[in-house]
Amino acid sequence: MAEVVWLNEALTQLDRIASYIAVFDPFAAQRVAIRLLNLGESLATFPNGGQPASGGTRELVTVRPYILRYEVVGDTVTILSVRHAARLWDVP
C-alpha cells in the first residue's frame, strides 16, 4: 500500500473549494471536502487509478467537476493539486 502525501498547495485549493461552496450550502461544502479527501486517500490502494497526464503526473476525476492531479514515485502518491474541471492548469 502506498503512502499518500498532500502538498500544502493542494490542501489550500481544497479549502478554497469548500469555502466557496459553503457560501451557498455549508453541508454540501463539508460533503464535497470529505469526499475529495477520501478519494485522495484511496490512491494508497489504487495509485494508478487515475488517467495519465502531462509531465508524468496522473489525474483522477473525483466529485464532479473536480480533478486531483498527483504523481506516483515509488511507494508514495503525492497529491499536487485539486481544481475545478473548467479551470485551466497554471502554466509556469
N, C-alpha and C positions, 0 to 999 in steps of 0.2 A: 504494500500500500504506500502510495506517495504522500509526501508532506505538502500541504497547501499553504502558501505564503501570500498574503495580500500586501501589495505595495501601499504606502500611505496615500499616494495619489488615487488609487482605486477606491480606497475607503472614503476618501474625501468626495469622490464622484458619487459614490453610493449614498452618502449623507446628503448631498445636494439633491439627488433624485428624490429621496424620501422627504426632504424639506419642501420641495416643490409640490409633490403630491399631497402633503399634509395640509397645504393651504386650502385644498378642495375637500379632502377626506382623510383625516388623521388615521382612521382604521385601515384604509386602503394603503396608506403610506407604510404602515407597520407591516402589513401582509407582504407588500412588494419587497421591502427591505429584507425581511426574514427569508422570503423565497429566493432572492438573489444570493444571500449569504449561504443558504443551504445548497443551492445549485453549484456555487463556487466550491464548497467543501466536498461535494460529490465527485469532484475531479480527483480526489485522493484515490478513489476506487477506479475511476474511468478517465485517466489523464489524457487519453487521445480521443475522448468523446466528441470534441468539437471539430469543426472543419478547418483544414489547413488555410492559413492566411499569409500575408506578406512577412518577409523577414524571419521566417522560421517560427512564427507565432501561430496560434490557433484561436478560433472564435467559437464561442458557444452561445447560440441564441437561447435566451432564457425566458424570463417572464416577458412576453411580447409587450413592447417592442425593444427590449434591452439586450445588449450583447456584451458578454465578457470576453476580453482579449487576454490571452495568457500564453505562457511559454512553459515547455517541459524540458528540464535539464536534469538528467539522471533520475533520481527519485524525488525531485522537487518540482512542484507546479507553482509557478509564480503568476498571480493574477495582476496584470498590468493596468487594466482599465475597465470601467463599466460605462457604457454610453447608450444613448437612445439611438435606435437604428437610423433615424432621419438625420443625425448629426454626422458631419464628416470627421474623420480622424485628423488630429493635429498633425501638420506636416512640419518636420524640423527645418 
